[in-house]
Amino acid sequence: MAKQLDFLASGQIIPTALHQEMERSYLEYAMSVIVGRALPDVRDGLKPVHRRILYAMHELGLTPDRPFRKCARVVGDVLGKYHPHGDQSVYEALVRMVQDFSSRYPLLSGHGNFGSIDNDPPAAMRYTETRLAGIGDQAVLGGISEAIVNFSSNFDNSQQEPVVLPAQLPILILNGCSGIAVGMATNIPPHNLGEVVEGLIALIDNPDLSEEKLVEIIPGPDFPTGGEILDDTGIREAYRTGRGIIPVRGVAKTETIIIEGKRRRERTAIVVTELPFQVNKAAWIEKIAELVNLGKLEGIADIRDESNREGIRVVIELKRESQPQQVLAALYQQTALQTNFGAIILALVDNQPRQLSLKQVLQEFLRFRETTLTRQYGDELQQASDRLHLVEGLLLALQNIDRVVDILKNAPDGTTAKYRFQAELGISDAQADSILAMPLRRLTGLERQKLETEATELQTKIQQLETLLHNRQEFLKSLKKELRSLKKKFADSRRTKIPTGKSGDRRQETAGKKQDSVVKKQETGDRRQETGDRRQETAGKKQDSVVKKQETVPMKKFSPPETKEVSLPTPHTPHPTPHTHTHTPHPTPYTLFQVRS
C-alpha cells in the first residue's frame, strides 16, 4: 500500500475522471477514423488508403506504358512505407479501383481475376497484376512534386508522402465514394466526366451560376452499371442540400425467344441488360427464383443468366398466360431491379467533415486546382529562370572563349579558375560552375546555336508563365484549356438514363396502369387474387430451370375499372350468384379483400 501511495505521489499516475477520459479518447478515435480512414478529401476525392496506393505505384514507376506488376508487390510497398494496417484492406481498396463496375473511371488497370458483378471474390494478390490507368497517371498524379502539393512524414518518419494528390479532375464526384465513419457516413454517386467538365467551365465563366443552371449541365449521376433514374426530384435535393434519395431501376425489354426441343416454340421473355448500381446480379437472380418457388411472384417459367464479356443479359422466360408488363412491375416492386440510392455528399474540407452541395464540391475543387496550378506555374517559372541564367553564362563564356581558355590554362586548380571567371566575366557562382562543367563539344558552332535557341525559348516561356501568374483571365483560360483537353481524352457517353424535360416521378408508371387481376384456385381449394404488383431479388449463374412448377387453375380474369370490394364464397357465406352452392370448408376462409385498379 505504501509503495502504491509513493507511486501516486511521484506524479507518474495522474488521477482522471472516467467520463472525461472516455470523452477525450472517443473524440480522438472518432477524428482518427473520420480524417484518417473513412472520409475522402474534397480536393482529390480520395481516402488515405487510395492516395497511398496511387503514390506507391507512382514511386514504383507503374505507368500505363510499363509492364504490369504483381499486386502483392504494390500492397507490400503501401504497407511498409505508408499504411500500417491490414494487407487485405489495402488489397480490397486496390481491387475496387480496378473494377469497371465499381468505379465509373477506374484509376488502375488490372491483369487477372479482379472479381465480378456477381460478387465473385478476386484472385489472391500473388496472382493478380496492376498498373496505373491513363486517367490515374495523368489526371490524378500528373506533375506531382513537393513544389506543387504538401508532403508530410509517414507513420515512422522514414518516408515523405503527399498530403493530397494534384488531381486535375474532381475524382470525388466522378467516381463517387462511400464510407462509414463515427457518427457520420458518406455515399456520393459517380458522374459523367464530360458533364462535370462542362459544369466546371460554366462555374469558371460565371461563379454566381445558379444551382438550377448547374443541374441543366450536370443532370444527374452516371452509374458504371447504367440503369435509369426514375425522376430528378431526389437529384435536385441532393445537389442542393447534399442529401437525397435517387430511385434507380434496371433496364429491361420484352423479347420473343425461340425454345428448341421436340417442338419448336415461341415464348415471351423479359430480358434485363442493366442493373442498378451495386446490385449483386447473382443474389438478385436467386431472390427471383426464391419468390417464384414461394408463390409470391407469378408468371415466370424460367430464369437464365446469359451474361458474358459483352455485358449483362438475364432472360426471364414467362408463362403463356403471363402479362409481361405485370411481371415487370412485380420485379420492380419486389426485387432489386429497382432500388433507391441514398446520396450523402459528405467530404473533408480543411480536415473537417462537411456536407456539401454539388456547387460547393465544384467550387472547392476549383479553389484547390487554382492553388496547385499557381504553385506549378511558379515552380516552372523558377526552373526556367534558373536554366536561362546558366545558358546566358555559357553564351558569355563562348563569346569570350579565348579569355576562358587562358584562365583555365593558367589556373592552378578549379577553385581558382572559378573565382577568376566570376571576377573577370562578372558571372555568378552557378554560372562559373556550369562553365567549368561544360564539355569541349560545347565550343563548336552548332552547340552555340543550340544554346541561343534554348535561350530564346526560355525567355518566351518565362514571359508566358509570368502572364499566367499575373493575369487572372489568362490563368482561367489556361485552366479551361486543361479541362477541355482532359475531357477530349477521357470523356465517354452517358450510361445512366435520366428523364428529360419537366421534372416528374416515373415510379408510379406501372402502378398507375390498370392491371388485370387473376383469381386462381389451388388444389387445396384456396382462392387468392394475383396482380402484377409483386416483387423480387436474385442472383445466380446460368440455370436451365430454377423455378418449381405450381399447379394452379385460373378461375376468372377481370379488369376492374377502380378499387372494388369483391366477395368470395367461404364456408360461412353463400356464393354471390342467384343460386346457392355448397363449398368444402377451408382452414383459412377469405371473407373480403380488395382488388386495386
N, C-alpha and C positions, 0 to 999 in steps of 0.2 A: 504493500500500500504506500509505504514511504517512497519507494522508487517511482511509483506512478505519479505521486504528487510532485516529486522532483522533476520528472519529465514534463509535467504540465507547466511547472514554474520556469523551465528553461526556455519557453516560448516556441518550442518545436511543434506543439499542438495548439491550434487556435480554436477555441470554442465557437461554434457557429450554430445558429438556429436552423433546424432541419428544413423548414419551409423556405428559408432564404437560399440555402444551398441547392435545394431542388429546383427552385425558380431559376437561379443563375445557371445551373448545369443544363437544365432543359432548354433554356434560351440559347445557350451555346450550341447544343446539339441541333436545335431547330435551324439556326442560322448556318451551321455547317452543312446540313442537308440541302437547305434552300440554295445557298450560294455555291457550294462545292460539288453538288451531285445531281439534284433533281430538276432545276430550272435552267432554261437556256438564257444566254445573254442576248439582249435585243440587237446588239451590234453585228455579231457574226452568226447569230442564230444557233449556236452550238452549246451543248453541255460540256463540262470539263473533259469527260472521257472521250467524246468525239473530237474535241480540239486536240487532245494529246495524241490520239491515233493518227490524225491527219499530219500533225507536225512530226511525229516519229517517222512516218512514211516519207515525208519530205526530206528529213535528215538521212534516210536510207537511200534517197535518190530514186524512189519508185515512181517515176514519171510515166505518162502514158506511152512514151516511146521506148521504155525499158522493159525487160522481161518481168514476168510475174514472180513474186517471191512468196514463200510459204507464210501462211497466216501465223503459224507458231512463232516465226522469227519476229514478225511485227508485234504480236502480243507480248513477247519477251522483252522487246525494247521498251514498249509502253510501260510495262510493269516495273522494269528495272530502273528506268530513268525518271518517269513522271507520275505514274498512277499506282500507288501502293495498295491495291485492292485485289479482289479475286480475278483469276485469269478468265473464268467463264463469263463474268460480267463484261469484261473487255471484248471478248470474242463475240458475244451476243450483240454488242453495240456495233462492232465491225461488220457483222453479218447483215444487220439492218441497213447499213449504209451501202451494201451491195445489192440488196433485193429491190427489183424494179416494181414489185407490188407493194412494198412498204414505203419507199421513197419516190416522190414524183420525179426528182432528178438525182439519181444515185451519185454520190461523191466518189465512190470506189468502183473499180471493175473487178470481177471475180472470175476465177477459173476453178471449176469443180462444183460440187453439190452444196448450194447455199440455202437449201430448204425450198418450200413451195407454198402456194396459197392454201394448200390442204393441211397446212401446219406440220408438214414433214420436217423433222429436225435436219439441220445442216450436218455435213460430214465433220469429223473431228478436225481441229485446226492443223493437225500434222498432214492432212491430205489436201486441204484447200489452199489456193494461192490467190494473191490480190496485188493490186497496184492502184495508183490514183487514176480516177477518171478525168477526162478533159476539163469538165466544169470544176471539179475539185482542185485540180492543179492550177488552173488559170484564174478562175473566179473567186476562189477562197484563199489560196496560198500564194497567188501571184505577187512577186516582188517583196516577199516577207523579209524583214531585217529589223535589227534593233533600232534603226533610224526611223522606221515607219510606225511600228507598234511597240508598246512597252513590254519588257520581259521581266520575269521575276525568278527567284531561286526555286528549285524544286524541293521536294519534301526533305532531302538530306543536304541541301545546299551544294550539291556536287554538279548540278546542271542548271542551265537557264532555259526557261520555257516561256512562250508568249502568253501574255495575259488575255489577249484576244487576237484573232487572225484578221488580216487586212481584207476582209471579204468585199468583193466588188458588186455583189448582189445580195439582197435581203433573204438569206437562206432560211430565216425564221419562218417566213410565210410561203416560201417556195416549196420547201419540203415539209413544213409543219413540224409539230413536236408534241409529245405527250409525256407527262411526268407527274408523279405524286410526291409532294414534299411533306412537310409537317404543317398541318392546318391549312394547306392550300394545294391546288393542283392546276396543271395547265393541259390544254388539249387544243392545239392550234391546227386547223386544217391546211392542207397544201393548196397551192395556187399555180396558175399558169404563168410561166416566165415572161412570155410576150406581153400579157396584160399587165403584169406587175411593172415591167419596164416602162410601158406607156403611162401607167399611173405615176411613177416616179418623175418622168419627164413633165407630166402635167403639173405636178407639185412644184417642180423647179421653176416652171414658167409662171405659175400662179400659186404662191404659198398660201393664199386665202381660199383655195379651191374648196367648194362645199363638199360635204360628205355625199350628197345626192349625185353630184357630178362625178365623184370618185367611183361610186358604185356603178355608174354607167360605163366606166372604163374597165373596172375590175368587177364583173358582175357576180362573182362568187367563187367558191372553192373549185379546184380541179383535181379530183382524186386520181391516183395512179391506176386504180381498177375501173375507172369510168363510172358508169351508172348515170342516174339522172336525179336532179334535185327537184322536188315537187313544187315548192313555192319559195319566193325570195323574202318572205317576212322574217324568218329566222336569220337569214343572211344579213339583212339590213340592221336587225337588232344587234347581232354580233359585231358588225362593223362599226356601229355607233357606240355601243357600251362595252364591248369586249366579251360579252356573253350572249349566247343564243342557241336555240335548238333548230337544227337544219335537217329536215326529213329527206332521206335519200333512198331510192329504190333501184333495184337491178333492172337491166334491160332484157325484155323477153318479147318473143314474137311467136305467132302461130304458124305452123308448117304442116303440110300433108306429107307423111312419110310412108314409104313402102316397106311392108313386112314380108320378108321372104319365108317360105315354108312349103308345106304341101299345097297350100293355096296362096297365091299372091294377093295380099290385102293392102288396103289403104287405111291409115289411121291418122287422126288429127293429133298433133303433139304441140306442146309448149316448149320452145327452145330458149333457154336462158344463156345469153352471151356475155353479160356483165353482171357483177355483184357489187353491192355496196362496199365501201372501204372497210377493211379489217374484218370482213366476214370470212370465216373458215368454210371453204367450199365443201370439204368432206363432212364436217359436222352438220352443215346445212342439209345436205342430201340425206344423211342418216336421220335427221329430225323429220324430214318429209316422210320417209319410209315408216318411221315410228307412228306418226299421226295417222297415216293411212291404215296401218295394221290395227290401231286402236279404234278405228272407225270415226275419227274426228275430222278426217279430210277425205271427201268423196270424189269420185270421178277419175281417179288416177289408176291406170293399169300397170304401168312400169316406169322405172326411172333408170336412165343410163348416163354415165359420165363419159362423154366423148371428147373431153378436153385434150389438147395437145400443145405443142410448142407455138402453134399459131394463135392460141387463145382459148378462152373458156367456151365450152359448149355442153350444156346439160340438157338432155332430151327427156321431157316428162310426157310419156305416152298416155293419152286419155282413153277412157272407155267410150264405147259407141254413143251412148246416150248423154255423155257429158257436154256441158256448155263451156267452151274454152274461157270465156270472159268470167264466168262464175268461179271456175277453178283458179284462174289467175288472181281474182280478187281474194280468194281464200288464201292463196300463197302469200300475197302481200300482207294480209291481216295476221296470219298465224305463224309466219316464218320470218327469218332474217332477210328475205328478199326485199323487205322494206324496213329500214332502221332509222333511228334518229341520231344524228351526230351532235353531241353537246359541245359546242365551241366555247372554249375559255382561253382568251388571248392574254396570258399572264407570262411575263418575262422579267428579267433583271435589268433595271435601268440604274446605272451608277451603283451597282451591287445591292439594290433594293428591289424587292418584288413589286411590280406594278401591273394592274390590269389596264390594258391599252385598247384604244380603238384602232381600226385599220389605218386611219390617217396618222395617228400618233406613232404607230410602228414605222411607217414610211418616213415620217419626219425624223425620228430618232436615227434611222439608218442613214438618211441624207446628212444629218449632222455629223455622224461618225465618218462617213465617206469623205466629207469635206475636210475633216481633221486629218485623215490619213493621206488624202491627196496633197494637202498643204505640206505635210511632212515629207511626202515623197518628192514633190517638186523642189522643196528646199534642199533635200539631200542630193538630188540630181544637179541642182544649181551649184552646190558646194563642190561636188565631184568634177563638174565641167570647168569651174573656175580654177580648181587646183590643177587640173590637167592642162588648161590653157597657159597657166603660169609656167609650167615645166616646158611646154612646147616653145613658148616665147624665149625661154632661156637657151634652149637648144638652137633655135634660129639665130639668136645673138652670137652664140659660140661659132656657128658656121660662118657668120658674116665676118668674124674676127679669127678665122681658123689659124692663121699664121701666128698670131699672138698666143692662142691657146696651146698650139704645139710647142712654142718656145717656153711657155710656163711649165708644161709637162716635162720637157727635156731637162730643164734646169732645177726643178723642184726635187729636194732630197726624198720626199715622201708624199703620200696622198693628202695628208692633212695640210701640209704647207701649200700644195697646189690649190687646194680648196680655198684657203684663205686668200691666196693671190688672185684667184678668179673673182672672188667677191670684191676685193679691193680695186682691181683694175677694170673689171667689166660692169661693176655696180649691180651684181645679181644677188639673189637671196641664197640662204643656206641650202634650201631644197633644190634650187636651180643648179648650184655648184655640184651637188651630189649627182644630179641627173647627167651633167656634162661628164663627170668622172666615170659614170657607168655607161656612157654612150659607146656602142661598138664602132669599130672602124668603118663598117659599111655605111654608117650614117653620114660619112664625109662625101659620099657620091652625090652627084647632081640629082638623081632620081629620088633619093631619100630626102633631100632638101625640099623637093617639090611636094612630096607626100606630107611633110611637116607643115608646109604652107597651106595645103588643102585642109589638113586637120585643124589648123588654127582658125581658118575661115569658118569651117563647120561648127567649131566650138563657140565662136563668137555669135553665130546665128542661134545656136541652141540656148546660149545664156540669155540672149535677148528675148527669145520666146518664153523661157521659164520666168524671167522677171515680169514679163507681161501677164502671164498666168497668175503670178503671185500678187500682183498689184492692181490688176483689172478684174473685178468680180464678174463682169459679164463674159469676159473671155474664159475665166475659170469655169463658170457654169456651162458655157458652150463646150468646153473640153469634157466635162463630166457627162453631158448628154451624148457626146460623140462616143465615149467609152461605153455607156449603157446600150446605145444602138448597135455597137459592134458586138457586144455580148449577146444581144437579142438575135442578131443575124446568125451567130454561130451556134447558139444552144436552144433557141426557142423552138417549140413544136406546136402542133394544133391542139386545141382543147379536147379533152377526153370526156369530161362530165357535162351532160346537157343541162341547161338551165332554162326555165320558162322565159320567153321574151315578151315584151310589151308590158301591159298593165300587170301589176303585182296581183297574184292570185294564189289560191290554195287548191292544188290538184289532189289532195289526199282523199277528198270525198267523191272523186270522179266515179270510181267503181261503186262505192256505197250508194251514190245517188241514183244509179241506174235501177230501173225496175227489174227485179230478178225473179226468174221462175223458181217456185218452191215445189219440192217434191216430197210427198208423204210416202214413206216406204214401210212395208210390213216385213218384219223379220220372221224367221222360222219360229221364234219363240212366241209370236203373236203380238209383240210390242210394236207400237206405231210411233213414228217420230217425224218431225219436219226437218228437211235439209235444204239449205240455201247455199249460195256461193260464198257466203261470208265466213269462211273457215280460215285456219292459219297453220303455218308450219316452219320448220327449221331443219337443216340436214348436213350430211357430208358423206363422202364415200367415193370409191373408185368405180371403175366400170362394173356394172352389175347387170346380169341378164334379167333378174327379177328380184326386187327387194320388197314387194308388197304381197300380202296374202289376199286371196280371193275371198269375198264375202257374199253370202247367199242372201240377197235382198230382192224383193219383188216390188216394183213401183205400183202403187195403188191408184194415185191420181196426181196429175200435174196441172197446176193452175197458176195464173199470173194475176195476183190481186192488185188492183189499182192503188190501194192505200193500205195502211195498217188496219188489220181487222182481227177480231177475236173469232177463232174457229173452234167449234166444239167437236170433240171426237168421242166416240162411244167408249164407255167404261163399264166395268161390271155393275156399276150402280146407276147408270143413266141410259136412257133409250137412245137408239141411233137417230140422228136428226133427219129422218125421212118420214114420209107419210105412213110407213109401216114400221112396226116394232120388231127388232131382231134380238135374238139371244146370243150373247158373246161369252166365250170362255173367260173366267176370271184371270187376272194377271196380277202378280205381286205388286207391280208399280203402276197403278192406274193413272192415265193422263186425263184430267178433267178440263183443262183450259190452257192454251198457250197462244202467243202472238205470232202472226206472220207479218213481217215488215215488207213494205213495198220497196 
